[in-house]
Amino acid sequence: MDIYEFIDHLAKESLKDLMPAKIPRERIIDDDPNHEYLLYTGQLYQVTPYLDTIRDLLEKVENMEELLFSLYVHFDSVWTFIRPNRTIKERYQNIVKRAYSKLREKVDVGYDYSIDYYSGVIFHDLGSRYFNDYAKIMAGKLKNRKLITLDPHTTYAVKVLYKKVDPSFNAEVHHYSEFLKVDNASDYVDHESCYLVRYLDMQLSSNAVKPEESGKEMGCCGGPIEFVSPRLATEIAKLRMEKLLKTGKNKVLVWCPICLSNLSRLNRAEVKDALEIL
């Protein structure tokens, strides 16, 4: 089983529970759905520590990926044997909780756990033929609600991809940065989000220093290929970190859990999600 067959297998299996790689869905925010907006996390912050665990394993066993993929499909839950780092998992969950708390200070927003499943965006990014099926199910769950999203990948999935798959889907989607501004980041260099800035043409407001490659010319953190080639993804992350550190700043501001993961693991600088310093 190669990587593409593996991704198709994961995508097809995920249609059953709308979570990737059999990752358990956990309720970390209390339900309170009767509000103008609903927070839709898309679960990406919550699942990133689990995805990191898979990527780290793949990186350590170069040229054994096909064997691991073949073994994986025989386990009902690989997480019985492999667990994400508890401290990292708590950090990512706390980012979501903090975002919800900060948003409630600014806008009438609630939360409905019954619709907050994984967006499925990784299956699109990696070319799975099952993404359209996944998107149709999620469009049916989200319907035409007014949603606030947290991460760039989920935002792009709901604003663009779901509507391509289901033209009747007409949810009103806002990224949290439309309501919350980062104005205490002068000690940071800004690693912007490609999905937000390049693909959604959004302007992220912060007073962080911009590196030489910024805006639509920004460099990549390596995240998009971390499962296809985790070692190459790490090398790309190193190149990006070099460009960021050339600004003279040793603190990096990110807007995405994938960027947070890929740049933090280099241990070259203090890396913070924008939601952690609001």
WOQUISUL-V597704 format. One record per residue. N is the residue number from 0. RES is the residue in one small letter. PHI is phi in radians with two decimals (* if undefined). BURIAL is b if it has 9 or more other C-alpha atoms within 8 Angstrom, else e. Layout:
{{N RES PHI BURIAL} {N RES PHI BURIAL}}
//
This chain:
{{0 m * e} {1 d -1.56 e} {2 i -1.05 b} {3 y -1.27 b} {4 e -1.15 e} {5 f -1.11 b} {6 i -1.09 b} {7 d -1.07 b} {8 h -1.09 e} {9 l -1.05 b} {10 a -1.10 b} {11 k -1.11 b} {12 e -1.14 b} {13 s -1.21 b} {14 l -1.10 b} {15 k -1.34 e} {16 d -2.18 e} {17 l 1.01 b} {18 m -2.37 b} {19 p -1.42 b} {20 a 0.97 e} {21 k 1.06 b} {22 i -1.20 b} {23 p -1.20 e} {24 r -1.55 e} {25 e -2.10 e} {26 r -1.46 e} {27 i -2.00 e} {28 i -2.24 e} {29 d -1.27 e} {30 d -1.13 e} {31 d -2.82 e} {32 p -1.44 e} {33 n -1.52 e} {34 h -2.47 b} {35 e -1.08 e} {36 y -1.98 b} {37 l -2.14 b} {38 l -1.32 b} {39 y -1.99 b} {40 t -1.37 b} {41 g 1.16 b} {42 q 1.15 b} {43 l -1.20 b} {44 y -1.08 b} {45 q -1.19 b} {46 v -1.59 b} {47 t -0.98 b} {48 p -1.04 b} {49 y -1.25 b} {50 l -1.11 e} {51 d -1.05 b} {52 t -1.10 b} {53 i -1.13 e} {54 r -1.08 b} {55 d -1.09 b} {56 l -1.15 e} {57 l -1.09 b} {58 e -1.17 b} {59 k -1.42 e} {60 v -2.09 e} {61 e -0.92 e} {62 n 1.26 e} {63 m -2.02 e} {64 e -1.00 b} {65 e -1.09 b} {66 l -1.11 e} {67 l -1.11 e} {68 f -1.05 b} {69 s -1.15 b} {70 l -1.21 e} {71 y -0.99 e} {72 v -1.20 e} {73 h -1.60 e} {74 f -1.68 e} {75 d -1.15 e} {76 s -2.60 e} {77 v -1.11 b} {78 w -1.32 e} {79 t -1.25 e} {80 f -1.87 e} {81 i -2.14 e} {82 r -2.18 e} {83 p -1.23 b} {84 n -1.06 e} {85 r -1.12 e} {86 t -1.13 e} {87 i -1.15 b} {88 k -1.05 b} {89 e -1.14 e} {90 r -1.06 e} {91 y -1.19 b} {92 q -1.13 b} {93 n -1.16 e} {94 i -1.07 b} {95 v -1.12 b} {96 k -1.10 b} {97 r -1.13 b} {98 a -1.04 b} {99 y -1.10 b} {100 s -1.10 e} {101 k -1.16 b} {102 l -1.12 b} {103 r -1.15 b} {104 e -1.34 e} {105 k -1.97 e} {106 v -2.59 e} {107 d -1.41 e} {108 v -2.19 b} {109 g -2.21 b} {110 y -2.54 b} {111 d -2.27 b} {112 y -1.07 b} {113 s -1.19 e} {114 i -1.99 e} {115 d -1.62 b} {116 y -1.84 b} {117 y -1.06 b} {118 s -1.24 b} {119 g 1.48 b} {120 v -1.09 b} {121 i -1.09 e} {122 f -1.25 b} {123 h -1.25 b} {124 d -1.03 e} {125 l -1.73 e} {126 g 1.35 e} {127 s -1.25 b} {128 r -1.28 e} {129 y -1.68 b} {130 f -1.07 b} {131 n -1.04 e} {132 d -1.10 e} {133 y -1.10 b} {134 a -1.10 b} {135 k -1.12 b} {136 i -1.13 e} {137 m -1.19 b} {138 a -1.07 b} {139 g -1.15 e} {140 k -1.33 e} {141 l -1.38 b} {142 k 0.91 b} {143 n -1.95 e} {144 r -1.37 b} {145 k -1.71 b} {146 l -2.05 b} {147 i -2.06 b} {148 t -1.89 b} {149 l -1.91 b} {150 d -1.86 b} {151 p -1.10 b} {152 h -1.16 e} {153 t -1.12 b} {154 t -1.02 b} {155 y -1.14 b} {156 a -1.03 b} {157 v -1.35 b} {158 k -1.28 b} {159 v -2.08 e} {160 l -1.20 b} {161 y -1.09 b} {162 k -1.24 b} {163 k -1.21 e} {164 v -1.31 b} {165 d -2.26 b} {166 p -1.02 e} {167 s -1.39 e} {168 f -1.27 b} {169 n -2.45 b} {170 a -1.14 b} {171 e -1.58 b} {172 v -2.09 b} {173 h -2.23 b} {174 h -1.39 b} {175 y -0.99 b} {176 s -1.14 e} {177 e -1.27 e} {178 f -2.04 e} {179 l -2.09 b} {180 k -1.96 b} {181 v -1.74 b} {182 d -2.14 b} {183 n -2.22 b} {184 a -2.02 b} {185 s -1.14 b} {186 d -1.52 e} {187 y -1.94 b} {188 v -1.80 b} {189 d -1.61 b} {190 h -1.67 b} {191 e -1.26 b} {192 s -1.63 b} {193 c -1.14 b} {194 y -1.12 b} {195 l -1.32 b} {196 v -1.40 b} {197 r -1.45 b} {198 y -1.63 e} {199 l -1.86 e} {200 d 0.99 e} {201 m -1.68 e} {202 q -1.80 e} {203 l -1.55 e} {204 s -1.59 e} {205 s -2.76 b} {206 n -1.79 b} {207 a -1.26 b} {208 v -1.24 b} {209 k -1.62 b} {210 p -1.32 b} {211 e -1.02 e} {212 e -1.62 b} {213 s -2.50 b} {214 g 1.07 e} {215 k -1.28 e} {216 e -1.77 e} {217 m -1.09 b} {218 g -1.52 e} {219 c -1.66 b} {220 c -1.50 b} {221 g 1.66 b} {222 g -0.96 b} {223 p -1.03 e} {224 i -2.03 b} {225 e -1.13 b} {226 f -1.65 b} {227 v -1.31 e} {228 s -2.62 e} {229 p -1.05 b} {230 r -1.24 e} {231 l -1.16 b} {232 a -1.03 b} {233 t -1.13 b} {234 e -1.13 b} {235 i -1.14 b} {236 a -1.07 b} {237 k -1.10 b} {238 l -1.09 e} {239 r -1.15 b} {240 m -1.09 b} {241 e -1.01 e} {242 k -1.13 b} {243 l -1.17 b} {244 l -1.25 b} {245 k -1.12 e} {246 t -1.29 b} {247 g 1.58 e} {248 k -1.60 b} {249 n -2.00 b} {250 k -2.21 b} {251 v -2.04 b} {252 l -1.72 b} {253 v -2.20 b} {254 w -2.17 b} {255 c -2.62 b} {256 p -1.14 b} {257 i -1.21 e} {258 c -1.11 b} {259 l -1.01 b} {260 s -1.14 b} {261 n -1.17 b} {262 l -1.46 b} {263 s -1.15 b} {264 r -1.20 e} {265 l -1.33 b} {266 n 1.00 e} {267 r -1.81 e} {268 a -2.77 b} {269 e -1.36 b} {270 v -1.99 b} {271 k -2.22 b} {272 d -1.28 b} {273 a -0.96 b} {274 l -1.20 b} {275 e -1.46 e} {276 i -2.07 b} {277 l -1.04 b}}
//
